[in-house]
Amino acid sequence: MSMAKDLNDWLIGEGRLLSDGVAITAGYAHRLVAAGVPLTRVRIGQRLANPLLSAWGVIWTPEDTTEYTVTRATLETGSWDGSPFKQVLADRSMLHKSLAGLDREKDHRTYHELAAAGGTDFLAMVLEYGDGSAQACSFLTDDPDGFAPPHLHLIAESRHALAAAFEPLAMRRSSESLLRTYLGSGPAKAVVEGTILRGEHEAIEAVVLFSDLRDFTEKSESWSETALLRVLDGYFDAVVESVHAQDGDVLKFIGDGVLAIFPVNAADSRPDRCRAALAAAIGANAALAALNDERRCDGLEALAIGIGIHVGEVTYGNVGSPDRLDFTVIAPPVIIASRVQDLCKPLGESVLITASVAEWADTPIRSLGFHSMKGLGEPIEVFGLRKPV
């Protein structure tokens, strides 16, 4: 009884205040081992309120403790369907199973994989939270005798305290994950740190990238809804992944447009951020080219994009009405990036940048002259990528 009490006291006291899934899991596992539980692995999963990610969690072994994430797509595979984790979440039970003498046809592949890795005994249980949700965790041993009844009892007695330690962390992680999905990493961080009032903003220097799918409106009139969404998903994947690969932040989708920024965080990082934005534009075009190869194989027409890039000071923060806010950037550089993008089609280019970006380019470029743009007083010189000879 004292071992269970000591473990639970640590979980709802010091452990909970760690606010770190890795630290909580490691501390919990080490205390179970010290109490005589022959553990070789502990896995604590946490479901996310996120349309892209299904869950995150922590895996402890005697050698290391690491975090992992699970995508929504995983739920559509055999690794989830019929798994012990799905079972215990469905009936909120405790599942104890020996890994000896497994049936190749009846037992889920998870058990076979654990047994092949040396596991002898497996335990899974749920952690129940105050909002009614349930999370799954599991325990594995390679001890030839498996888990003894006192080991199972100690783990079972700790489940509510373990849930108490993880629940506030899980709620924060879920909220932050959802904010990142819909707002982008930079705005999500700002909101989490307290930038939540209407009119709160700051002036920052940033490279602004505006991307648009060329002739999308006209083409989409003849596409089915399914084809339309497939096109948008493929296009957004190409642009967003390329922006993220260069540490940029996608702020919003505007129809088929993408607004992204590359904040300049230090006086000497403007050249790096300009190069990063240009690299993201080149990467987006390369990804779109790969997508177009697939579309041609399916007998579908190719897609084309236009990307405009400019750098300058922008206002970054909350705008909107008293009951609906939007975290975005506003200022002339945003308008200029959009107008430069508009020139891509008449100039036959996929990427255009302004002189303030071009001076830092490490990719061959060429001037395409000065051009007047709607809403802007003076003509602006734009540059395109130098085409192969």
Secondary structure in CASP SS format (residue, H / E / C, confidence):
PFRMAT SS
TARGET T0000
AUTHOR 0000-0000-0000
METHOD secondary structure of the structure
MODEL  1
M C 1.00
S H 1.00
M H 1.00
A H 1.00
K H 1.00
D H 1.00
L H 1.00
N H 1.00
D H 1.00
W H 1.00
L H 1.00
I H 1.00
G H 1.00
E H 1.00
G H 1.00
R H 1.00
L H 1.00
L H 1.00
S C 1.00
D C 1.00
G H 1.00
V H 1.00
A H 1.00
I H 1.00
T H 1.00
A H 1.00
G H 1.00
Y H 1.00
A H 1.00
H H 1.00
R H 1.00
L H 1.00
V H 1.00
A H 1.00
A C 1.00
G C 1.00
V C 1.00
P C 1.00
L C 1.00
T C 1.00
R E 1.00
V E 1.00
R E 1.00
I E 1.00
G E 1.00
Q E 1.00
R E 1.00
L C 1.00
A C 1.00
N C 1.00
P C 1.00
L C 1.00
L E 1.00
S E 1.00
A E 1.00
W E 1.00
G E 1.00
V E 1.00
I E 1.00
W E 1.00
T C 1.00
P C 1.00
E C 1.00
D C 1.00
T E 1.00
T E 1.00
E E 1.00
Y E 1.00
T E 1.00
V E 1.00
T E 1.00
R H 1.00
A H 1.00
T H 1.00
L H 1.00
E H 1.00
T C 1.00
G C 1.00
S C 1.00
W C 1.00
D C 1.00
G C 1.00
S C 1.00
P H 1.00
F H 1.00
K H 1.00
Q H 1.00
V H 1.00
L H 1.00
A H 1.00
D H 1.00
R C 1.00
S C 1.00
M C 1.00
L E 1.00
H E 1.00
K E 1.00
S E 1.00
L C 1.00
A C 1.00
G C 1.00
L C 1.00
D C 1.00
R C 1.00
E C 1.00
K C 1.00
D C 1.00
H C 1.00
R H 1.00
T H 1.00
Y H 1.00
H H 1.00
E H 1.00
L H 1.00
A H 1.00
A H 1.00
A C 1.00
G C 1.00
G C 1.00
T C 1.00
D E 1.00
F E 1.00
L E 1.00
A E 1.00
M E 1.00
V E 1.00
L E 1.00
E E 1.00
Y C 1.00
G C 1.00
D C 1.00
G C 1.00
S C 1.00
A E 1.00
Q E 1.00
A E 1.00
C E 1.00
S E 1.00
F E 1.00
L E 1.00
T E 1.00
D C 1.00
D C 1.00
P C 1.00
D C 1.00
G C 1.00
F C 1.00
A C 1.00
P H 1.00
P H 1.00
H H 1.00
L H 1.00
H H 1.00
L H 1.00
I H 1.00
A H 1.00
E H 1.00
S C 1.00
R H 1.00
H H 1.00
A H 1.00
L H 1.00
A H 1.00
A H 1.00
A H 1.00
F H 1.00
E H 1.00
P H 1.00
L H 1.00
A H 1.00
M H 1.00
R H 1.00
R H 1.00
S H 1.00
S H 1.00
E H 1.00
S H 1.00
L H 1.00
L H 1.00
R H 1.00
T H 1.00
Y H 1.00
L H 1.00
G C 1.00
S H 1.00
G H 1.00
P H 1.00
A H 1.00
K H 1.00
A H 1.00
V H 1.00
V H 1.00
E C 1.00
G C 1.00
T C 1.00
I C 1.00
L C 1.00
R C 1.00
G C 1.00
E C 1.00
H E 1.00
E E 1.00
A E 1.00
I E 1.00
E E 1.00
A E 1.00
V E 1.00
V E 1.00
L E 1.00
F E 1.00
S E 1.00
D E 1.00
L E 1.00
R C 1.00
D C 1.00
F H 1.00
T H 1.00
E H 1.00
K H 1.00
S H 1.00
E C 1.00
S C 1.00
W C 1.00
S C 1.00
E H 1.00
T H 1.00
A H 1.00
L H 1.00
L H 1.00
R H 1.00
V H 1.00
L H 1.00
D H 1.00
G H 1.00
Y H 1.00
F H 1.00
D H 1.00
A H 1.00
V H 1.00
V H 1.00
E H 1.00
S H 1.00
V H 1.00
H H 1.00
A H 1.00
Q C 1.00
D C 1.00
G C 1.00
D E 1.00
V E 1.00
L E 1.00
K E 1.00
F E 1.00
I E 1.00
G C 1.00
D C 1.00
G E 1.00
V E 1.00
L E 1.00
A E 1.00
I E 1.00
F E 1.00
P E 1.00
V C 1.00
N C 1.00
A C 1.00
A H 1.00
D H 1.00
S H 1.00
R H 1.00
P H 1.00
D H 1.00
R H 1.00
C H 1.00
R H 1.00
A H 1.00
A H 1.00
L H 1.00
A H 1.00
A H 1.00
A H 1.00
I H 1.00
G H 1.00
A H 1.00
N H 1.00
A H 1.00
A H 1.00
L H 1.00
A H 1.00
A H 1.00
L H 1.00
N H 1.00
D H 1.00
E H 1.00
R H 1.00
R H 1.00
C H 1.00
D C 1.00
G C 1.00
L C 1.00
E C 1.00
A C 1.00
L C 1.00
A C 1.00
I E 1.00
G E 1.00
I E 1.00
G E 1.00
I E 1.00
H E 1.00
V E 1.00
G E 1.00
E E 1.00
V E 1.00
T E 1.00
Y E 1.00
G E 1.00
N E 1.00
V E 1.00
G E 1.00
S E 1.00
P C 1.00
D C 1.00
R E 1.00
L E 1.00
D E 1.00
F E 1.00
T E 1.00
V E 1.00
I E 1.00
A C 1.00
P H 1.00
P H 1.00
V H 1.00
I H 1.00
I H 1.00
A H 1.00
S H 1.00
R H 1.00
V H 1.00
Q H 1.00
D H 1.00
L C 1.00
C H 1.00
K H 1.00
P H 1.00
L H 1.00
G C 1.00
E C 1.00
S C 1.00
V E 1.00
L E 1.00
I E 1.00
T E 1.00
A H 1.00
S H 1.00
V H 1.00
A H 1.00
E C 1.00
W C 1.00
A C 1.00
D C 1.00
T C 1.00
P C 1.00
I E 1.00
R E 1.00
S E 1.00
L E 1.00
G E 1.00
F E 1.00
H E 1.00
S C 1.00
M C 1.00
K C 1.00
G C 1.00
L C 1.00
G C 1.00
E C 1.00
P C 1.00
I E 1.00
E E 1.00
V E 1.00
F E 1.00
G E 1.00
L E 1.00
R C 1.00
K C 1.00
P C 1.00
V C 1.00
END
